[in-house]
Amino acid sequence: MEHARRRRPAHGHGDCVRVAALVADDATVPAVFAAARDAARAMRRAYGCDGTSTREHNGPGAGQEIPHLHVHVFPRHAGDGLYRNDPEHRFADAAERRPYAELLRTAL
């Protein structure tokens, strides 16, 4: 477990940390995925999306800088092109994200 607590440099090399090494007890994983389920349900209510997708990324090769267990939850719409390589891809700034966060907060 000690290796899971060491900080790794951003996008560094080293052992890939597995989910099992990131949690201290067996109750954590189900709790994280229950929270992801709740977020997915709230997204469907808040955004009227067709569905949701979940992903988790572990280790430096996946872009994780500090080992921790987390799950990404995406609202999905038919034909949304989530996995398409888009040369105009950018991250929305906080002002653009705020209305969506407020809808989700209300739905939660």
C-alpha positions, 0 to 999 in steps of 0.5 A, a space after each residue: 500500500 505504501 507505493 500507492 501513497 507516493 506522489 509521482 511527477 506529472 505524467 511521469 513513469 513508474 509502476 501503474 497503480 491499480 484500483 485495488 492499491 488505491 483504496 484502504 477498505 472494501 467499502 470504498 469501491 462500491 461507495 464510489 460507484 454508487 456516487 457515479 450511479 447517482 450522478 448519472 441518474 441526476 444527469 439524465 434528469 437535469 440534462 435530458 440526455 439519452 444515457 451516460 458513460 463512465 470511465 476511470 483512469 489510473 496511472 501516469 500513462 492514463 494522465 493521472 498525476 496523483 494516485 486516487 480512485 475516481 470515476 468520470 461520468 459523461 452525459 450522452 446524446 445519440 450521435 454526440 461524437 464523444 470519442 471522436 478526435 476533434 481538432 477544435 477540442 477545448 475545455 470549457 471555462 468555468 463560466 460556460 460550465 456554471 449553468 450545467 453545474 447548477 442544473 446538476 446540483 439541483 437534480 442531485 
